[in-house]
Amino acid sequence: MKKIAIVGYAQNKILASAGALNEVELIMPVVHKIFNNLGISQKEIDFTCSGSCDYLQGAAFAFVEGLSAIQTNPPIKESHVEMDAAWALYESMLKIQMGDADTALIYGFGKSSPGDLDSIISLQMDPYYISPLWPDRISLAALQAQVLLNNNIINKDEIMHAVIESRNNGLNNLNALIQTSITEDEYQKDLVLSSPLRALDCPPISDGASAMIIASEDKAFNFSSNPIWIKGIDHRIETSNLGARNLSSSPSIKSAMKSLDIENTAFDIAEIHTQFSHEYPFLRKLLNLENVPINLSGGPLVGNVMMAAGLDAIGKVYEQLSTNSYKRGLAHATSGPCLQHNMLVSLEKNS
């Protein structure tokens, strides 16, 4: 297997509403930022892959317009996933492993503010049994939260402290949408949206974009003297039938952990794609990360760009490994209701 490294990552400031800015105007600055940081152009990129959701833009093949943000003439090798850009990273890695490319640009973008995100997310669920019920994302998350509470896997204090910790960590993230801390009293007074979840337990509507560049071992050192190696990556999905799932556990994450030998790896840092507060203590225990600093960026609770937040989790671990003394990091990305589809990425830098 070829060694593959992350050599660059960039993220826009997350916005509550991008206003008149279209998707191209969100993507272009972040792609050019990463190019400028590395001193390269699209000519050095062998493969480009994006992650987004056409439902957010309300038009079929809307992602194609996003290509206007990069140079596509002469023609480039390009692909797209109708998912978080973390899965665009996975496809790009496959291209490199197959020998079709040595470098890849990945970008993800989402503009959630113009539409009704609850309706949009419902449209992505099982079209026969779940979508016709129009379940909103918060109620589905609350369903899992209550199951976890009923089974004593987590408790309400852990949910509250997940919010407080995320807010405190977000103060150090210049790109975070929310940069204010909260107290326990403020949390307890907050509105309950769907028991047991309060408004503060849910991610803010966010607009933004992020980009990443990866390279094979043969090319990595051309871009960076300190590439961060992707030691392992694995993703698994569970059934779309919520009634057939055990929401108090996660077979997909356990399978990915086994594949990557996570339980026998000592991580110094982790970023987990926890869009709702109850997911934080649940995954922290499941991934054996009780003694590991988690979501130092604040995570999705301080800024949750749909179709980019998973890539951001990977990118934030890359940043921490690049700029601090940490050696190994774990990133997690998820998709679907109640942590249906999960990806784990193990990152490491040279000693």
Secondary structure in CASP SS format (residue, H / E / C, confidence):
PFRMAT SS
TARGET T0000
AUTHOR 0000-0000-0000
METHOD secondary structure of the structure
MODEL  1
M C 1.00
K C 1.00
K C 1.00
I E 1.00
A E 1.00
I E 1.00
V E 1.00
G E 1.00
Y E 1.00
A E 1.00
Q E 1.00
N C 1.00
K C 1.00
I C 1.00
L E 1.00
A C 1.00
S C 1.00
A C 1.00
G C 1.00
A C 1.00
L C 1.00
N C 1.00
E H 1.00
V H 1.00
E H 1.00
L H 1.00
I H 1.00
M H 1.00
P H 1.00
V H 1.00
V H 1.00
H H 1.00
K H 1.00
I H 1.00
F H 1.00
N H 1.00
N H 1.00
L H 1.00
G C 1.00
I C 1.00
S C 1.00
Q H 1.00
K H 1.00
E H 1.00
I C 1.00
D C 1.00
F E 1.00
T E 1.00
C E 1.00
S E 1.00
G E 1.00
S C 1.00
C C 1.00
D H 1.00
Y H 1.00
L H 1.00
Q H 1.00
G C 1.00
A C 1.00
A C 1.00
F C 1.00
A C 1.00
F H 1.00
V H 1.00
E H 1.00
G H 1.00
L H 1.00
S H 1.00
A H 1.00
I C 1.00
Q C 1.00
T C 1.00
N C 1.00
P C 1.00
P C 1.00
I C 1.00
K C 1.00
E E 1.00
S E 1.00
H E 1.00
V E 1.00
E C 1.00
M C 1.00
D C 1.00
A H 1.00
A H 1.00
W H 1.00
A H 1.00
L H 1.00
Y H 1.00
E H 1.00
S H 1.00
M H 1.00
L H 1.00
K H 1.00
I H 1.00
Q H 1.00
M C 1.00
G C 1.00
D C 1.00
A C 1.00
D C 1.00
T E 1.00
A E 1.00
L E 1.00
I E 1.00
Y E 1.00
G E 1.00
F E 1.00
G E 1.00
K E 1.00
S C 1.00
S C 1.00
P C 1.00
G C 1.00
D C 1.00
L H 1.00
D H 1.00
S H 1.00
I H 1.00
I H 1.00
S H 1.00
L H 1.00
Q C 1.00
M C 1.00
D C 1.00
P C 1.00
Y C 1.00
Y C 1.00
I C 1.00
S H 1.00
P H 1.00
L H 1.00
W C 1.00
P C 1.00
D C 1.00
R H 1.00
I H 1.00
S H 1.00
L H 1.00
A H 1.00
A H 1.00
L H 1.00
Q H 1.00
A H 1.00
Q H 1.00
V H 1.00
L H 1.00
L H 1.00
N H 1.00
N C 1.00
N C 1.00
I C 1.00
I C 1.00
N C 1.00
K H 1.00
D H 1.00
E H 1.00
I H 1.00
M H 1.00
H H 1.00
A H 1.00
V H 1.00
I H 1.00
E H 1.00
S H 1.00
R H 1.00
N H 1.00
N H 1.00
G H 1.00
L C 1.00
N C 1.00
N C 1.00
L C 1.00
N C 1.00
A C 1.00
L C 1.00
I C 1.00
Q C 1.00
T C 1.00
S C 1.00
I C 1.00
T C 1.00
E H 1.00
D H 1.00
E H 1.00
Y H 1.00
Q H 1.00
K C 1.00
D C 1.00
L C 1.00
V E 1.00
L E 1.00
S E 1.00
S C 1.00
P C 1.00
L E 1.00
R E 1.00
A H 1.00
L H 1.00
D H 1.00
C C 1.00
P C 1.00
P C 1.00
I E 1.00
S E 1.00
D E 1.00
G E 1.00
A E 1.00
S E 1.00
A E 1.00
M E 1.00
I E 1.00
I E 1.00
A E 1.00
S E 1.00
E H 1.00
D H 1.00
K H 1.00
A H 1.00
F H 1.00
N H 1.00
F H 1.00
S C 1.00
S C 1.00
N C 1.00
P C 1.00
I E 1.00
W E 1.00
I E 1.00
K E 1.00
G E 1.00
I E 1.00
D E 1.00
H E 1.00
R E 1.00
I E 1.00
E C 1.00
T C 1.00
S C 1.00
N C 1.00
L H 1.00
G H 1.00
A H 1.00
R C 1.00
N C 1.00
L C 1.00
S C 1.00
S C 1.00
S C 1.00
P H 1.00
S H 1.00
I H 1.00
K H 1.00
S H 1.00
A H 1.00
M H 1.00
K H 1.00
S H 1.00
L H 1.00
D C 1.00
I H 1.00
E H 1.00
N H 1.00
T C 1.00
A C 1.00
F C 1.00
D C 1.00
I E 1.00
A E 1.00
E E 1.00
I E 1.00
H C 1.00
T C 1.00
Q C 1.00
F C 1.00
S C 1.00
H C 1.00
E H 1.00
Y H 1.00
P H 1.00
F H 1.00
L H 1.00
R H 1.00
K H 1.00
L H 1.00
L C 1.00
N C 1.00
L C 1.00
E C 1.00
N C 1.00
V C 1.00
P C 1.00
I E 1.00
N C 1.00
L C 1.00
S C 1.00
G C 1.00
G H 1.00
P H 1.00
L H 1.00
V H 1.00
G C 1.00
N E 1.00
V E 1.00
M C 1.00
M C 1.00
A C 1.00
A H 1.00
G H 1.00
L H 1.00
D H 1.00
A H 1.00
I H 1.00
G H 1.00
K H 1.00
V H 1.00
Y H 1.00
E H 1.00
Q H 1.00
L H 1.00
S H 1.00
T H 1.00
N C 1.00
S C 1.00
Y C 1.00
K C 1.00
R E 1.00
G E 1.00
L E 1.00
A E 1.00
H E 1.00
A E 1.00
T E 1.00
S E 1.00
G C 1.00
P C 1.00
C C 1.00
L C 1.00
Q C 1.00
H E 1.00
N E 1.00
M E 1.00
L E 1.00
V E 1.00
S E 1.00
L E 1.00
E E 1.00
K E 1.00
N C 1.00
S C 1.00
END
